[in-house]
């Protein structure tokens, strides 16, 4: 993002978008063996039930809140609460209209989230996550920054079993999703402020 160019437009406020919770993919070996649309549907149904029962939050909220706070501080502008407004828009123009009360919008959309087993270690699981970021100037209806983040962890000694992932109200699953959100937040900040990061690394 060209921070100087954004500052020249004199924004005074920033907010974040919010969407309905996306479908969660709970991939297990048993459901994968079913295959096709039936197997995929079973994974989504199981995943959505799991998310609902354990009150698991979409990581997009954690990421967008962190980015909005960072941008508000760097630009010296106010952070606006949209009071729970939920959008169904994904295009820049539609999002600009939905959040026109604020000059800038941080839109983080979860493209995929879930857990999967490792093909050669079927009793071992890990959490996957992907998201897309847009920072939008709602006045000009233009995206001033865009980026993607994907998290597909490699198997290690700490990778949990299915039971461990879902024990204690899916505590480990929540922790891993929060870690993925933190990682994406840092990646997005590095992509939005590359000059700042370079200066820090050279200091």
C-alpha positions as a Python dict, from the first residue, in 0.01 Angstrom:
ca = {
    (1, 'X'): (0, 0, 0),
    (2, 'X'): (124, 348, -86),
    (3, 'X'): (74, 492, 262),
    (4, 'X'): (180, 842, 159),
    (5, 'X'): (-76, 847, -122),
    (6, 'X'): (-350, 733, 113),
    (7, 'X'): (-253, 1001, 365),
    (8, 'X'): (-281, 1266, 93),
    (9, 'X'): (-652, 1182, 57),
    (10, 'X'): (-699, 1280, 426),
    (11, 'X'): (-909, 988, 551),
    (12, 'X'): (-1062, 1045, 893),
    (13, 'X'): (-1199, 701, 981),
    (14, 'X'): (-1154, 328, 926),
    (15, 'X'): (-1377, 28, 992),
    (16, 'X'): (-1390, -348, 927),
    (17, 'X'): (-1633, -564, 735),
    (18, 'X'): (-1824, -857, 880),
    (19, 'X'): (-1983, -1159, 708),
    (20, 'X'): (-2184, -1465, 798),
    (21, 'X'): (-1961, -1744, 922),
    (22, 'X'): (-1837, -1947, 621),
    (23, 'X'): (-1864, -2325, 596),
    (24, 'X'): (-1599, -2520, 784),
    (25, 'X'): (-1444, -2828, 619),
    (26, 'X'): (-1391, -3112, 868),
    (27, 'X'): (-1197, -3364, 660),
    (28, 'X'): (-1155, -3711, 805),
    (29, 'X'): (-1033, -4030, 639),
    (30, 'X'): (-1376, -4191, 671),
    (31, 'X'): (-1558, -3908, 496),
    (32, 'X'): (-1286, -3878, 234),
    (33, 'X'): (-1332, -4245, 144),
    (34, 'X'): (-1696, -4173, 57),
    (35, 'X'): (-1566, -3935, -207),
    (36, 'X'): (-1740, -3699, -447),
    (37, 'X'): (-2008, -3451, -357),
    (38, 'X'): (-2154, -3678, -88),
    (39, 'X'): (-1824, -3696, 100),
    (40, 'X'): (-1765, -3322, 63),
    (41, 'X'): (-2116, -3242, 186),
    (42, 'X'): (-2066, -3468, 487),
    (43, 'X'): (-1743, -3283, 573),
    (44, 'X'): (-1915, -2945, 554),
    (45, 'X'): (-2215, -3057, 762),
    (46, 'X'): (-1987, -3207, 1029),
    (47, 'X'): (-1768, -2898, 1024),
    (48, 'X'): (-2053, -2652, 1055),
    (49, 'X'): (-2204, -2851, 1342),
    (50, 'X'): (-1867, -2854, 1515),
    (51, 'X'): (-1824, -2478, 1476),
    (52, 'X'): (-2175, -2410, 1602),
    (53, 'X'): (-2153, -2642, 1902),
    (54, 'X'): (-1816, -2509, 2014),
    (55, 'X'): (-1878, -2141, 1927),
    (56, 'X'): (-1571, -2119, 1705),
    (57, 'X'): (-1511, -1773, 1560),
    (58, 'X'): (-1419, -1697, 1201),
    (59, 'X'): (-1049, -1589, 1213),
    (60, 'X'): (-1127, -1305, 968),
    (61, 'X'): (-1256, -1095, 1257),
    (62, 'X'): (-932, -1129, 1453),
    (63, 'X'): (-724, -1041, 1146),
    (64, 'X'): (-931, -743, 1032),
    (65, 'X'): (-952, -596, 1384),
    (66, 'X'): (-575, -613, 1422),
    (67, 'X'): (-512, -459, 1081),
    (68, 'X'): (-764, -180, 1134),
    (69, 'X'): (-605, -91, 1468),
    (70, 'X'): (-259, -87, 1307),
    (71, 'X'): (-374, 130, 1017),
    (72, 'X'): (-566, 367, 1245),
    (73, 'X'): (-251, 421, 1453),
    (74, 'X'): (-22, 467, 1154),
    (75, 'X'): (-257, 706, 975),
    (76, 'X'): (-372, 886, 1290),
    (77, 'X'): (-743, 829, 1221),
    (78, 'X'): (-1045, 708, 1417),
    (79, 'X'): (-1156, 345, 1423),
    (80, 'X'): (-1533, 315, 1370),
    (81, 'X'): (-1756, 35, 1501),
    (82, 'X'): (-2023, -73, 1252),
    (83, 'X'): (-2236, -220, 1534),
    (84, 'X'): (-2244, -572, 1396),
    (85, 'X'): (-2353, -488, 1041),
    (86, 'X'): (-2311, -799, 822),
    (87, 'X'): (-2246, -768, 450),
    (88, 'X'): (-2303, -1016, 169),
    (89, 'X'): (-2086, -818, -72),
    (90, 'X'): (-1743, -922, -197),
    (91, 'X'): (-1686, -667, -477),
    (92, 'X'): (-1517, -335, -400),
    (93, 'X'): (-1811, -125, -522),
    (94, 'X'): (-2066, -311, -311),
    (95, 'X'): (-1847, -305, -2),
    (96, 'X'): (-1787, 67, -51),
    (97, 'X'): (-2160, 132, -48),
    (98, 'X'): (-2224, -90, 254),
    (99, 'X'): (-1954, 82, 460),
    (100, 'X'): (-1977, 433, 315),
    (101, 'X'): (-1998, 586, 663),
    (102, 'X'): (-1624, 524, 702),
    (103, 'X'): (-1350, 653, 469),
    (104, 'X'): (-1143, 334, 476),
    (105, 'X'): (-1251, -28, 504),
    (106, 'X'): (-1046, -333, 602),
    (107, 'X'): (-1212, -632, 437),
    (108, 'X'): (-1077, -975, 532),
    (109, 'X'): (-1269, -1264, 378),
    (110, 'X'): (-1209, -1623, 485),
    (111, 'X'): (-1179, -1828, 167),
    (112, 'X'): (-1134, -2162, 339),
    (113, 'X'): (-1091, -2302, 689),
    (114, 'X'): (-1099, -2648, 837),
    (115, 'X'): (-884, -2939, 937),
    (116, 'X'): (-746, -3235, 747),
    (117, 'X'): (-554, -3554, 811),
    (118, 'X'): (-214, -3633, 664),
    (119, 'X'): (-236, -3896, 387),
    (120, 'X'): (55, -4099, 527),
    (121, 'X'): (-38, -4043, 891),
    (122, 'X'): (-415, -4065, 897),
    (123, 'X'): (-442, -4032, 1274),
    (124, 'X'): (-261, -3699, 1266),
    (125, 'X'): (-442, -3374, 1188),
    (126, 'X'): (-370, -3010, 1128),
    (127, 'X'): (-566, -2691, 1072),
    (128, 'X'): (-575, -2513, 736),
    (129, 'X'): (-674, -2154, 665),
    (130, 'X'): (-680, -1909, 375),
    (131, 'X'): (-798, -1549, 351),
    (132, 'X'): (-809, -1252, 118),
    (133, 'X'): (-748, -893, 225),
    (134, 'X'): (-869, -574, 64),
    (135, 'X'): (-816, -226, 206),
    (136, 'X'): (-1074, -4, 36),
    (137, 'X'): (-1114, 371, 6),
    (138, 'X'): (-1494, 383, 13),
    (139, 'X'): (-1500, 742, -116),
    (140, 'X'): (-1332, 657, -446),
    (141, 'X'): (-1452, 294, -442),
    (142, 'X'): (-1096, 177, -501),
    (143, 'X'): (-888, -94, -335),
    (144, 'X'): (-567, 65, -209),
    (145, 'X'): (-418, -269, -99),
    (146, 'X'): (-485, -638, -173),
    (147, 'X'): (-320, -957, -51),
    (148, 'X'): (-377, -1328, 11),
    (149, 'X'): (-269, -1554, 296),
    (150, 'X'): (-260, -1935, 303),
    (151, 'X'): (-172, -2158, 597),
    (152, 'X'): (-118, -2530, 535),
    (153, 'X'): (107, -2656, 818),
    (154, 'X'): (352, -2940, 773),
    (155, 'X'): (324, -3242, 999),
    (156, 'X'): (543, -3231, 1311),
    (157, 'X'): (572, -3399, 1651),
    (158, 'X'): (311, -3160, 1793),
    (159, 'X'): (45, -3236, 1531),
    (160, 'X'): (-267, -3354, 1719),
    (161, 'X'): (-493, -3652, 1673),
    (162, 'X'): (-859, -3597, 1586),
    (163, 'X'): (-954, -3651, 1951),
    (164, 'X'): (-687, -3409, 2076),
    (165, 'X'): (-795, -3146, 1825),
    (166, 'X'): (-1154, -3151, 1950),
    (167, 'X'): (-1103, -3217, 2323),
    (168, 'X'): (-1223, -2966, 2584),
    (169, 'X'): (-1462, -2780, 2357),
    (170, 'X'): (-1222, -2794, 2058),
    (171, 'X'): (-963, -2599, 2257),
    (172, 'X'): (-668, -2706, 2039),
    (173, 'X'): (-863, -2627, 1720),
    (174, 'X'): (-938, -2277, 1852),
    (175, 'X'): (-574, -2225, 1946),
    (176, 'X'): (-452, -2333, 1603),
    (177, 'X'): (-704, -2109, 1425),
    (178, 'X'): (-598, -1815, 1641),
    (179, 'X'): (-233, -1890, 1558),
    (180, 'X'): (-320, -1897, 1187),
    (181, 'X'): (-496, -1563, 1224),
    (182, 'X'): (-194, -1410, 1400),
    (183, 'X'): (34, -1541, 1127),
    (184, 'X'): (-186, -1399, 850),
    (185, 'X'): (-210, -1067, 1034),
    (186, 'X'): (169, -1039, 1042),
    (187, 'X'): (194, -1138, 676),
    (188, 'X'): (-65, -881, 572),
    (189, 'X'): (110, -609, 773),
    (190, 'X'): (440, -697, 605),
    (191, 'X'): (275, -679, 263),
    (192, 'X'): (91, -353, 333),
    (193, 'X'): (396, -179, 483),
    (194, 'X'): (695, -329, 295),
    (195, 'X'): (901, -10, 322),
    (196, 'X'): (843, 9, 696),
    (197, 'X'): (948, -355, 737),
    (198, 'X'): (1261, -302, 533),
    (199, 'X'): (1358, -3, 746),
    (200, 'X'): (1305, -206, 1064),
    (201, 'X'): (1512, -498, 934),
    (202, 'X'): (1798, -263, 844),
    (203, 'X'): (1790, -78, 1178),
}
